[in-house]
Amino acid sequence: MVPTKVFLTKGVGVHKDKLASFELALRDAGIEKCNVVCVSSIFPPNCKIISKEEGIRELKPGEITYCVMAKNESNEPNRLISSSIGLAIPKDNNQYGYLSEHHAFGEKGERAGKYAEDLAATMLATTLGIEFNPDIAWEEREQVYKSSGHIFKTTNITQSAEGNKEGKWTTVIAVAVFL
């Protein structure tokens, strides 16, 4: 099975029980009715990115649904948590791209998202033979990647939250769902 479509979604859940917190995050993301199976980080060739709304309409209750998921959780009051999926797509649709998962504590969403995006782009760049300096800032490397003519698009989806003030479990997820 090679997926032909993907959509990005995210969610947050809060509950006294850790598992219920995860369930609420899945509900917030709109994928609670599926049996999610996490896979590694290859973006299939010729895979089309669709909207979350379109993707959710295609899901059937109980189906096995493959995804790349970043998940983080905490029951520490006020602890900042984030999870992010980065995506890097090659210009040639017949080649595969990369998805990355990043889970962080104490990192705001924007920073976590940039890190995940950078990680996916770096993995793709190394497979394409693009030379770059890993010590320069993401914004500079992003320009090198895109100007190489090999990387068409990079993006991310990120969910961050502060741990519940009463010590309930807080779960954040970011997900690339394959169809």
trRosetta pair geometry for C-beta under 8 A, 3 or more apart (Angstrom, degrees):
i j d omega theta_ij theta_ji phi_ij phi_ji
1 66 7.9 157 107 -8 129 147
2 44 5.1 142 -175 -147 92 142
2 45 7.8 -14 178 49 136 78
3 6 6.3 75 135 -64 136 87
3 44 5.2 166 60 9 80 146
3 47 5.8 39 104 -119 90 119
3 66 6.8 -135 -58 73 127 125
3 178 3.6 -91 -93 -170 160 110
3 179 6.0 98 -153 59 103 33
4 44 7.5 -76 -83 95 31 140
4 46 7.0 -30 -135 117 74 92
4 47 6.1 -169 -161 -119 24 62
4 48 6.5 11 153 17 71 94
4 179 7.0 -60 60 95 71 76
5 47 6.6 172 -86 -167 13 77
5 48 5.1 -28 -107 66 71 88
5 49 7.8 132 -161 -104 65 14
5 50 5.2 3 -166 -4 115 122
5 55 7.0 -174 138 -103 118 92
5 58 7.6 56 85 49 148 170
5 178 7.4 133 83 -162 54 50
5 179 4.1 -20 72 62 104 108
6 43 7.3 -76 -8 -141 163 89
6 44 8.0 156 -39 31 120 97
6 47 5.5 38 -9 160 109 122
6 48 7.5 169 24 82 69 41
6 49 5.8 -36 73 -106 88 61
6 50 7.2 154 71 22 35 78
6 55 7.7 -2 162 -104 24 137
6 176 5.5 4 -176 179 121 94
6 177 6.5 153 -156 76 65 46
6 178 5.4 -27 -99 -99 86 56
6 179 6.9 -173 -80 16 34 80
7 49 7.0 114 -99 -165 48 64
7 50 5.1 -56 -75 75 100 78
7 51 6.4 11 -129 114 121 19
7 52 5.2 145 166 -95 127 44
7 54 6.9 175 -82 71 140 84
7 55 3.2 -112 5 -32 149 155
7 56 7.6 -95 84 -30 158 66
7 176 7.6 171 85 -154 29 53
7 177 5.4 -16 60 57 78 100
7 179 7.5 33 -1 -13 93 117
8 49 7.5 -1 -13 -153 98 108
8 52 6.8 -69 76 -73 51 94
8 85 6.6 -159 -135 74 106 131
8 87 7.5 -101 -76 -26 131 141
8 155 7.9 -119 -31 115 164 120
8 157 4.1 167 169 -30 125 149
8 174 7.6 -6 -169 -178 94 85
8 175 7.1 159 -153 87 51 52
8 176 5.6 -24 -98 -101 73 67
8 177 7.7 175 -88 15 22 79
9 29 4.3 108 135 -168 115 91
9 30 5.8 -108 -154 43 152 104
9 31 6.4 145 78 -25 150 115
9 52 4.9 112 -86 -125 95 116
9 55 7.5 -136 -40 80 118 138
9 56 7.8 93 -80 -61 147 104
9 157 7.1 57 34 158 8 158
9 174 7.9 174 93 -155 42 47
9 175 5.3 -17 65 64 83 99
9 177 6.4 11 15 -9 112 119
10 28 7.8 -36 120 117 53 104
10 29 5.8 -134 115 -105 10 98
10 83 7.8 168 -138 82 101 97
10 157 5.4 -160 -45 155 114 108
10 158 6.9 20 -103 99 154 15
10 159 3.9 171 180 -52 121 114
10 172 7.6 -1 -175 -175 99 83
10 173 6.4 179 -150 94 57 61
10 174 4.7 -12 -104 -107 99 66
10 175 6.9 169 -85 17 45 75
11 24 7.7 -168 154 126 119 56
11 25 4.2 135 109 -176 105 61
11 26 6.4 173 70 -66 156 10
11 27 7.0 147 -162 67 151 45
11 28 3.1 140 -150 84 105 99
11 29 3.3 -98 -24 -40 121 82
11 30 7.6 -178 -65 0 127 59
11 159 6.4 -31 47 -106 20 163
11 172 7.5 179 93 -149 46 48
11 173 5.3 3 55 54 84 99
11 175 8.0 -2 10 4 95 114
12 24 7.8 -20 121 118 42 97
12 25 5.6 -26 -143 -112 11 87
12 28 5.7 -51 43 83 48 170
12 159 5.7 -171 -57 176 90 125
12 161 4.8 112 -135 -49 140 146
12 170 7.0 -9 -171 -172 99 88
12 171 6.9 163 -154 85 51 54
12 172 5.1 -13 -103 -102 83 73
12 173 7.8 -175 -77 21 40 67
13 20 7.5 -150 155 131 129 56
13 21 4.6 150 111 -176 103 53
13 22 6.4 -165 59 -67 142 6
13 23 6.6 150 -153 70 167 47
13 24 2.8 135 -138 84 117 95
13 25 3.6 -101 -4 -40 107 68
13 26 7.5 -7 -38 13 140 57
13 27 7.1 92 -89 39 119 95
13 28 6.1 -160 -62 -5 79 122
13 169 8.0 5 108 110 88 92
13 170 7.4 167 87 -151 47 45
13 171 4.8 -5 57 55 93 101
14 21 6.0 3 -129 -127 16 97
14 24 6.7 -78 31 93 39 152
14 164 5.0 119 -150 -69 122 125
14 168 5.4 75 178 106 88 124
14 169 7.0 170 -148 87 48 53
14 170 5.1 -9 -101 -101 84 73
14 171 7.8 -172 -73 20 40 69
15 18 7.9 -154 81 -58 97 9
15 20 3.9 -102 119 104 161 107
15 21 4.2 -150 37 -68 93 69
15 23 7.8 6 1 51 154 95
15 24 5.8 149 -31 -7 116 137
15 168 6.0 -154 108 177 13 117
15 169 5.8 -19 67 59 64 98
16 20 7.4 17 56 60 59 133
16 168 5.1 -72 -83 -126 48 96
16 169 7.0 81 177 10 11 89
17 20 4.0 71 73 14 107 112
17 21 6.6 -167 90 -15 53 83
17 169 6.7 -60 102 21 21 134
18 21 5.7 -55 -154 29 29 116
18 22 6.9 28 151 -17 63 102
18 73 6.6 85 -151 156 93 151
18 75 7.4 -74 -84 -52 90 118
18 169 4.6 172 -99 -104 54 164
18 171 7.6 104 -165 -59 61 119
19 22 5.7 -52 -155 33 36 112
19 23 6.5 39 147 -20 66 103
20 23 5.3 -47 -147 35 38 117
20 24 6.4 40 153 -20 66 102
20 169 7.7 122 65 61 78 127
21 24 5.8 -53 -150 35 31 111
21 25 6.7 33 149 -20 62 103
21 73 6.5 113 108 -137 134 122
21 168 7.2 160 -85 152 122 91
21 169 3.8 -118 -28 106 157 110
21 170 6.5 -133 -162 -104 134 12
21 171 4.3 132 135 -7 101 112
22 25 5.6 -52 -152 33 35 113
22 26 6.6 37 149 -19 66 102
22 71 7.4 22 -126 -156 104 133
22 73 7.1 -47 -72 -79 89 141
22 171 4.8 -137 -84 -166 55 175
22 173 7.7 80 -148 -46 72 126
23 26 5.6 -52 -152 35 34 113
23 27 6.5 36 149 -20 65 103
23 32 6.4 67 -169 -133 71 115
24 27 5.4 -48 -147 35 36 115
24 28 6.4 41 151 -22 65 102
24 171 7.3 129 64 51 89 113
25 28 5.6 -49 -147 34 33 113
25 29 6.4 28 152 -13 64 107
25 71 7.8 115 113 -132 156 96
25 159 8.0 130 -153 125 109 161
25 171 4.4 -98 -32 102 141 106
25 172 6.5 -175 -129 -117 134 18
25 173 4.7 114 151 4 126 110
26 29 5.7 -61 -149 43 31 108
26 31 5.5 -92 -167 78 83 77
26 32 4.1 117 120 -87 104 74
26 36 7.5 -144 -124 -12 124 136
26 173 7.0 27 -73 32 56 158
27 30 7.5 44 -179 -72 32 27
27 32 4.3 10 -78 -40 63 143
29 32 7.7 132 60 -39 83 75
29 173 5.9 -58 -46 84 145 117
29 175 5.9 66 -172 25 150 128
30 52 6.6 109 44 172 150 107
30 56 4.6 -48 153 -106 131 135
31 34 5.2 -45 -179 30 82 118
31 36 6.5 62 143 -68 124 121
31 56 7.4 -117 -74 -109 66 88
31 59 6.9 -156 -125 -110 70 166
31 65 6.8 -145 -165 103 113 158
31 67 7.6 51 -178 -60 163 156
31 175 6.6 -83 15 93 156 161
31 177 6.1 -163 -98 -90 142 143
33 59 6.4 126 75 134 110 121
33 60 7.8 -121 125 131 120 25
33 61 4.2 -74 177 -111 118 73
33 62 7.1 -50 164 -24 81 47
34 59 5.7 -79 -61 -162 119 124
34 61 7.6 -126 -71 -132 50 32
34 62 7.5 -54 -121 33 40 6
34 63 5.7 -36 -128 68 87 76
34 64 7.6 92 -175 -151 91 10
34 65 3.8 0 177 4 140 137
35 62 6.6 17 -18 -168 104 41
35 63 6.9 -147 29 100 87 30
35 64 5.2 -40 79 -102 108 53
35 65 6.5 142 67 17 49 79
36 65 5.3 -40 -101 77 59 97
36 66 7.8 116 -159 -115 61 14
36 67 5.3 -32 -156 24 106 124
36 69 6.8 61 158 -42 139 143
36 175 7.7 -66 -140 -141 145 140
37 64 5.9 14 -12 -173 124 93
37 65 6.9 162 19 76 77 42
37 66 5.3 -37 73 -101 97 61
37 67 7.2 133 67 24 47 72
38 66 8.0 121 -116 -158 12 60
38 67 6.2 -45 -105 79 56 76
38 68 6.8 80 -155 -124 78 33
38 69 5.1 -86 -106 28 111 104
39 66 5.2 15 -12 -168 128 105
39 67 7.0 147 21 68 86 25
39 68 6.2 -68 69 -75 73 72
39 178 7.6 -11 34 3 135 140
40 68 7.4 1 143 -107 16 104
41 68 5.7 85 -103 -127 63 142
41 98 5.6 31 141 -164 104 76
41 99 4.4 -141 -155 71 80 75
41 100 5.8 45 -149 -85 147 41
41 101 7.0 -132 -85 -11 118 86
41 120 7.5 -138 175 -112 125 89
41 123 7.4 26 115 106 132 170
42 96 5.2 -14 -171 177 100 136
42 97 7.6 130 -170 74 53 44
42 98 6.8 -43 -113 -107 41 53
42 99 7.3 -43 29 19 8 91
43 47 6.0 -135 173 49 78 139
43 87 6.4 89 -76 -150 144 92
43 88 7.6 -172 11 68 142 51
43 89 6.2 -91 114 -96 154 76
43 96 6.0 149 73 -175 61 74
43 97 3.5 -22 63 70 126 93
43 98 6.0 -74 3 -11 101 9
43 99 5.4 121 -57 -34 92 90
43 176 7.9 -69 -99 163 91 156
44 47 4.2 103 70 -46 90 123
44 96 6.2 -47 -135 -119 23 93
44 178 7.6 85 -3 -131 123 123
45 93 6.4 101 -172 151 75 57
45 94 5.2 20 -164 -168 130 30
45 95 5.9 159 -103 76 104 7
45 96 5.3 -71 -50 -70 77 62
46 93 5.1 74 -87 155 59 103
46 94 6.6 23 -46 -95 95 46
47 178 7.8 -57 -145 -129 135 92
50 54 4.5 -98 161 85 117 130
50 55 5.3 145 90 -55 111 89
50 179 7.7 -27 31 30 132 137
51 54 4.6 93 58 8 86 102
51 55 6.8 -153 92 -5 44 88
52 55 5.7 -61 -148 40 29 111
52 56 6.1 29 158 -20 67 108
53 56 6.1 -53 -144 34 26 109
53 57 6.7 30 155 -22 60 105
54 57 5.9 -57 -156 31 31 114
54 58 7.0 25 151 -18 63 106
55 58 5.8 -62 -157 33 36 109
55 59 7.1 42 149 -32 67 99
55 177 5.9 119 168 82 139 123
55 179 6.2 -155 -139 -34 87 135
56 59 5.7 -44 -156 14 40 117
58 179 5.5 35 110 -136 144 147
59 63 6.6 -155 -165 45 70 126
59 65 6.6 1 -129 -92 107 140
59 177 7.9 -34 -75 164 121 144
59 179 7.9 -106 -72 -100 69 111
60 63 4.5 81 68 -28 90 125
65 177 6.3 -13 168 -155 117 101
65 178 7.5 160 -178 61 68 69
66 177 7.8 131 87 -160 49 53
66 178 4.5 -24 86 54 97 122
67 175 5.1 -4 178 -169 136 104
67 176 6.0 159 -161 80 77 52
67 177 4.7 -27 -102 -104 109 56
67 178 6.2 -165 -85 8 47 80
68 85 6.1 119 105 -131 105 124
68 99 4.5 123 68 117 169 144
68 101 6.2 -145 165 -59 97 106
68 175 7.1 157 79 -154 50 54
68 176 4.5 8 49 49 98 107
69 85 7.7 -61 -126 -72 23 120
69 101 6.9 35 99 -114 30 132
69 173 6.0 -24 -164 -161 103 107
69 174 7.3 153 -155 79 54 48
69 175 4.8 -8 -105 -105 81 88
69 176 7.9 -145 -67 30 46 62
70 83 3.8 169 122 -180 98 98
70 84 5.6 -31 78 52 165 28
70 85 5.4 -165 -2 -60 115 72
70 101 3.9 172 -82 -156 92 89
70 102 5.9 -1 -133 50 148 40
70 103 5.5 -171 -173 -65 94 82
70 116 7.3 -67 -55 -110 161 142
70 173 6.8 151 81 -156 56 53
70 174 4.6 0 54 54 107 95
70 175 7.6 -151 28 -70 64 49
71 83 5.6 14 -95 -111 13 158
71 103 6.6 -11 73 -101 36 128
71 171 6.8 -12 -166 -170 95 99
71 172 7.3 164 -150 86 47 52
71 173 4.9 -9 -101 -103 79 84
72 81 4.4 -167 121 177 123 114
72 82 6.4 39 37 72 150 23
72 83 4.6 -175 2 -58 97 99
72 103 4.3 156 -69 -159 105 99
72 104 7.0 -61 -81 42 160 34
72 105 7.4 -173 -169 -67 137 69
72 171 7.4 166 87 -151 42 54
72 172 5.3 -6 59 56 89 96
73 81 6.9 90 -94 178 9 168
73 169 6.0 4 -176 -172 113 99
73 170 6.6 171 -149 86 64 49
73 171 4.3 -14 -99 -101 102 76
73 172 7.4 -179 -77 20 54 62
74 79 4.6 -94 140 80 157 133
74 81 5.1 180 0 -50 119 137
74 105 7.3 102 -66 -114 140 106
74 163 4.6 -76 101 -90 112 120
74 169 7.4 165 88 -146 27 58
74 170 5.8 -14 62 57 74 94
75 163 6.7 118 -167 -158 12 122
75 164 7.5 -26 -144 45 55 101
75 167 5.4 43 166 -179 88 68
75 168 6.6 -105 -136 138 87 15
75 169 4.8 -41 -82 -87 94 61
75 170 7.3 153 -92 11 42 71
76 79 3.8 57 85 -23 112 133
76 163 4.9 96 80 65 59 178
76 167 7.4 -13 -125 -123 17 72
77 163 5.4 -161 -135 106 13 110
77 164 6.7 -66 -112 96 64 48
77 165 5.1 54 -150 -145 106 35
77 166 7.0 131 -98 15 109 11
77 167 5.4 -47 -53 -68 92 66
78 162 5.3 -19 -145 180 44 113
78 163 5.6 -31 32 58 18 92
78 165 6.4 48 -52 -100 81 68
79 105 6.5 -32 173 -153 107 102
79 106 7.7 -60 -168 -60 75 69
79 162 6.9 145 66 -161 30 61
79 163 4.0 40 40 -11 80 130
79 170 8.0 176 66 51 89 128
80 105 6.8 116 83 -173 68 53
80 106 5.3 95 67 -103 109 29
80 107 6.9 176 123 35 116 31
80 108 7.0 -41 -180 -77 140 54
80 160 6.7 7 -173 -178 87 111
80 161 7.8 179 -144 94 52 31
80 162 5.6 -32 -90 -101 62 70
80 163 7.7 -94 -48 -9 23 81
81 103 7.9 -12 -172 -173 92 79
81 104 7.3 161 -157 89 49 52
81 105 5.9 -24 -103 -107 68 62
81 160 6.7 176 92 -150 45 66
81 161 6.1 -13 60 61 87 73
81 162 7.8 139 16 -112 73 21
81 163 6.7 80 -9 -57 110 82
81 170 6.6 157 34 103 132 110
81 172 5.5 173 111 15 104 124
82 102 7.8 -3 112 113 98 94
82 103 7.4 174 92 -153 57 40
82 104 5.0 -6 59 59 98 94
82 107 5.3 -92 29 84 131 89
82 108 7.1 86 -56 164 146 13
82 109 5.5 -179 -125 -91 130 56
82 112 4.0 -155 122 -29 142 166
82 158 6.2 3 -174 -175 111 104
82 159 6.8 170 -150 90 64 45
82 160 3.7 -22 -97 -97 95 93
82 161 7.8 149 -84 15 56 53
82 172 6.2 -59 -133 99 28 155
83 101 7.5 -19 -169 -168 91 86
83 102 7.1 161 -156 87 45 56
83 103 5.1 -4 -108 -107 81 73
83 104 7.8 176 -80 21 39 66
83 112 7.4 7 -1 161 1 145
83 158 7.1 173 89 -149 42 61
83 159 5.7 -3 56 58 86 90
83 160 7.8 170 19 -80 51 55
83 172 4.8 173 12 111 104 96
83 173 5.7 -31 79 -126 150 24
83 174 4.7 -169 115 6 90 95
84 101 7.5 149 83 -158 52 42
84 102 4.5 -11 60 60 99 103
84 103 7.9 -171 24 -72 67 37
84 104 7.8 4 6 6 107 106
84 109 7.5 141 -77 -154 113 64
84 112 4.4 168 -23 139 135 98
84 113 5.0 -159 -135 -89 139 50
84 115 7.0 109 69 66 148 89
84 116 3.8 -151 117 -18 113 148
84 156 5.5 7 -177 -179 109 122
84 157 7.0 171 -150 86 64 43
84 158 4.0 -11 -104 -103 97 91
84 159 7.7 -178 -77 23 57 54
84 174 5.2 31 -120 29 23 164
85 99 5.9 -15 -172 -171 100 103
85 100 7.0 153 -158 74 49 49
85 101 6.1 -19 -102 -99 69 61
85 102 7.9 -175 -77 21 24 77
85 116 6.1 148 146 167 7 145
85 156 6.3 166 85 -154 50 70
85 157 5.3 4 52 52 98 88
85 158 7.7 -161 27 -72 56 55
85 174 4.5 -158 -8 128 90 110
85 175 6.7 131 -32 -89 145 5
85 176 5.1 -180 172 -31 156 98
86 98 7.9 6 104 114 93 91
86 99 6.8 153 79 -161 54 48
86 100 4.2 -2 51 49 105 103
86 102 6.9 49 -16 -8 105 114
86 113 7.4 137 -84 -169 84 51
86 115 7.6 -121 -54 101 134 47
86 116 3.2 -177 -37 139 101 76
86 117 4.1 -165 -136 -75 110 32
86 118 7.0 -85 -135 30 159 40
86 119 5.4 133 44 56 151 88
86 120 3.6 -162 116 -7 104 119
86 121 7.3 -85 159 -13 126 77
86 154 7.2 -7 -177 -170 94 95
86 155 7.7 168 -156 91 54 38
86 156 4.7 -29 -103 -97 61 100
87 97 6.9 47 -176 132 76 132
87 98 7.5 173 -147 93 41 53
87 99 5.5 -11 -99 -105 72 73
87 100 7.9 -152 -62 19 34 72
87 117 7.3 -27 38 -117 49 72
87 120 5.5 -81 -100 154 6 168
87 153 7.6 -5 115 115 100 94
87 154 6.6 165 89 -152 59 50
87 155 5.2 -10 58 61 106 78
87 156 6.7 174 14 -85 77 45
87 176 6.9 128 -78 -92 117 140
88 97 5.3 -164 97 -172 60 105
88 98 5.0 8 52 55 101 90
88 117 7.4 119 -61 -167 88 61
88 120 4.0 171 -8 132 99 96
88 121 4.2 158 -94 -85 138 53
88 123 7.1 161 42 60 137 86
88 124 4.1 -137 112 -1 132 144
88 125 7.8 -70 170 -29 157 76
88 145 7.7 -73 -145 175 125 147
88 151 6.0 -40 -173 -145 102 118
88 153 7.5 175 -148 93 41 53
88 154 4.9 -6 -102 -103 74 89
89 97 4.3 -52 -110 -84 45 159
89 124 7.9 -72 -30 -116 6 162
89 151 7.3 114 77 -161 45 68
89 152 5.2 -50 101 61 93 103
89 153 4.6 8 47 56 112 93
89 154 7.5 -167 19 -74 70 43
90 93 7.6 -173 85 -74 85 24
90 95 4.4 -26 68 81 154 120
90 96 7.4 66 7 82 123 24
90 97 5.4 -160 -6 -82 76 86
90 124 6.4 -165 -64 -169 86 124
90 128 6.8 158 -113 -78 117 133
90 150 6.0 -43 -145 166 89 75
90 151 6.2 -68 -114 -106 48 49
90 152 6.3 63 142 0 21 97
91 149 6.4 -44 -9 162 162 54
91 150 5.7 -135 11 -164 110 24
91 151 6.6 -2 -32 30 85 2
91 152 4.2 136 -91 -58 56 96
92 95 4.6 64 88 3 104 109
92 150 7.7 -33 1 -150 95 66
97 120 7.6 34 159 173 95 108
97 124 5.7 -11 -151 -101 67 131
98 120 4.5 177 104 -159 99 76
98 121 7.7 -161 64 -58 119 20
98 123 4.3 157 -145 89 171 121
98 124 4.7 -144 10 -55 115 90
98 127 7.9 148 -46 9 121 133
99 120 6.0 -20 -135 -114 18 124
99 176 5.3 -105 -133 22 149 158
100 116 5.1 -177 90 -164 105 73
100 117 7.8 -161 46 -70 120 14
100 119 4.0 157 -174 101 171 114
100 120 4.1 -137 -5 -61 106 80
100 123 6.7 156 -70 1 112 135
101 116 7.1 -19 -150 -131 12 114
101 174 7.8 166 -134 75 75 102
102 112 5.7 178 109 -171 123 85
102 115 5.3 138 -143 102 166 108
102 116 4.0 -130 7 -78 124 94
102 119 6.5 149 -61 12 115 148
104 107 3.7 -15 128 32 140 132
104 111 7.9 -91 88 102 166 101
104 112 5.0 -151 28 -104 132 111
104 115 7.5 81 -47 55 142 153
107 111 5.1 -119 -174 88 95 119
107 112 4.8 116 121 -61 119 95
107 115 7.7 -22 176 2 151 143
107 160 7.6 -125 97 -114 65 131
108 111 5.2 85 62 14 78 104
108 112 7.0 -152 94 -5 36 93
108 160 6.1 97 -162 153 42 177
109 112 5.7 -61 -142 40 30 109
109 113 6.0 31 161 -22 67 109
109 158 4.5 141 -164 122 88 125
109 159 7.1 -54 -115 -173 115 7
109 160 3.8 -131 -64 0 90 124
110 113 5.8 -56 -148 36 27 113
110 114 6.5 26 156 -17 63 105
110 158 7.6 174 -74 72 23 157
111 114 5.9 -54 -148 36 31 109
111 115 6.4 32 153 -21 64 107
112 115 5.7 -56 -151 35 31 114
112 116 6.4 28 155 -17 66 106
112 158 5.3 138 91 -142 105 132
112 160 6.5 147 22 -70 141 115
113 116 5.9 -55 -146 37 30 108
113 117 6.2 29 156 -17 65 109
113 156 4.0 155 -164 99 85 141
113 157 7.5 -142 -122 96 107 3
113 158 3.8 -95 -71 -30 99 141
114 117 5.7 -56 -145 39 30 112
114 118 6.1 34 155 -21 65 108
114 138 5.5 137 171 83 106 167
114 156 7.3 -126 -62 10 24 153
115 118 5.7 -56 -148 37 28 112
115 119 6.3 30 153 -22 63 106
115 138 7.7 -115 -89 -72 39 148
116 119 5.6 -52 -147 33 31 114
116 120 6.5 29 155 -16 64 104
116 156 4.9 115 82 -127 112 128
116 158 7.0 169 23 -81 138 102
116 174 7.9 -40 -113 93 177 154
117 120 6.0 -55 -150 37 30 108
117 121 6.2 26 154 -14 65 111
117 138 7.4 85 86 -172 99 135
117 142 8.0 15 131 -97 115 118
117 154 5.0 98 -172 160 102 111
117 155 6.5 -110 -114 133 115 8
117 156 4.3 -94 -57 -43 99 115
118 121 5.8 -60 -145 42 29 110
118 122 6.0 31 157 -23 66 108
118 138 4.3 -84 -87 -120 128 116
118 141 6.8 72 -139 78 98 135
118 142 7.5 -81 -100 -63 78 93
119 122 5.8 -54 -144 35 27 111
119 123 6.5 28 156 -18 62 104
120 123 5.9 -55 -151 34 30 110
120 124 6.5 25 153 -13 64 108
120 154 6.6 155 86 -139 111 98
120 156 7.9 171 13 -85 133 88
121 124 5.8 -57 -148 41 32 109
121 125 6.0 35 154 -24 67 108
121 141 7.2 133 111 128 130 109
121 142 6.7 -6 161 -105 173 69
121 145 5.2 -27 -179 -114 118 171
121 151 6.4 55 -143 -150 92 157
121 154 4.8 -13 -72 -103 117 140
122 125 5.6 -51 -141 35 30 113
122 126 6.4 30 160 -20 63 104
122 132 7.7 -120 -121 71 79 143
122 134 7.2 63 -134 -115 131 97
122 141 7.4 -2 -80 159 89 145
123 126 6.2 -56 -151 33 27 108
123 127 6.9 21 154 -13 61 106
124 127 6.0 -62 -154 38 34 107
124 128 6.2 20 154 -10 69 113
124 145 7.8 73 85 -152 107 125
124 151 6.1 107 114 -102 132 111
125 128 5.8 -67 -145 45 31 105
125 130 4.1 -78 -161 58 89 119
125 132 6.0 2 155 0 150 133
125 145 5.4 -89 -83 -112 122 102
125 148 7.6 123 -129 14 95 163
125 150 7.7 120 -116 87 61 128
125 151 6.8 -35 -78 -49 81 133
126 129 7.7 47 -174 -69 30 26
126 130 7.5 -79 -63 47 27 78
128 148 7.4 112 119 129 133 144
128 150 4.6 132 176 159 152 153
128 151 7.3 -155 19 -53 163 85
130 144 7.1 136 164 138 118 97
130 145 6.2 83 138 -116 162 63
130 148 4.7 -30 -122 -116 122 166
130 150 6.0 -146 -62 46 121 140
130 151 7.5 -36 -37 -21 161 111
132 136 7.6 -112 174 40 90 114
132 141 5.4 69 -173 -135 137 95
132 144 5.1 133 -109 111 105 149
132 145 7.1 -6 -74 -62 145 78
133 136 4.7 72 88 -8 108 106
133 141 7.5 -133 63 -88 63 96
134 141 7.7 38 -117 -94 38 142
136 140 4.4 -76 148 82 122 136
136 141 5.8 151 85 -50 100 87
137 140 5.0 92 63 9 79 102
137 141 7.1 -153 98 -2 39 89
138 141 5.7 -61 -144 43 33 108
138 142 5.9 43 156 -30 69 105
139 142 5.6 -47 -146 28 28 118
139 143 7.0 29 153 -17 58 101
140 143 5.9 -54 -158 32 34 110
140 144 6.7 34 146 -18 65 104
141 144 5.3 -52 -150 35 40 114
141 145 6.2 42 152 -22 70 103
142 145 5.7 -52 -148 35 30 113
142 146 6.3 19 158 -10 65 110
142 154 6.6 -117 -134 45 101 147
143 146 6.0 -59 -141 44 29 103
143 147 5.8 22 162 -14 66 114
144 147 6.1 -62 -139 43 23 104
144 148 6.5 39 154 -40 60 100
145 148 5.9 -51 -162 10 28 117
145 150 7.6 -88 -173 68 65 90
145 151 4.4 -13 161 38 97 148
145 154 7.2 48 104 -33 146 134
146 151 5.7 -82 -87 82 49 99
146 154 7.8 -103 -66 2 102 107
148 151 6.4 56 56 12 111 89
151 154 6.7 13 163 -44 124 98
156 174 7.9 2 173 177 82 151
157 174 5.0 166 104 -160 88 109
157 175 7.8 -53 91 45 135 38
157 176 7.6 150 32 -68 126 76
158 174 5.7 -31 -111 -85 29 146
159 172 4.2 -171 111 -171 107 103
159 173 6.2 22 43 64 145 33
159 174 5.2 -176 7 -63 93 85
160 172 6.3 22 -112 -137 21 165
161 170 5.5 -140 107 171 127 128
161 172 5.2 176 14 -69 106 118
162 170 7.4 -34 106 153 33 176
163 167 7.7 17 154 -113 112 35
163 170 4.8 -163 -125 22 52 134
164 167 6.4 -72 91 30 97 11
164 168 4.0 -18 74 52 160 87
164 169 7.4 23 14 55 126 15
164 170 5.1 168 -21 -53 85 108
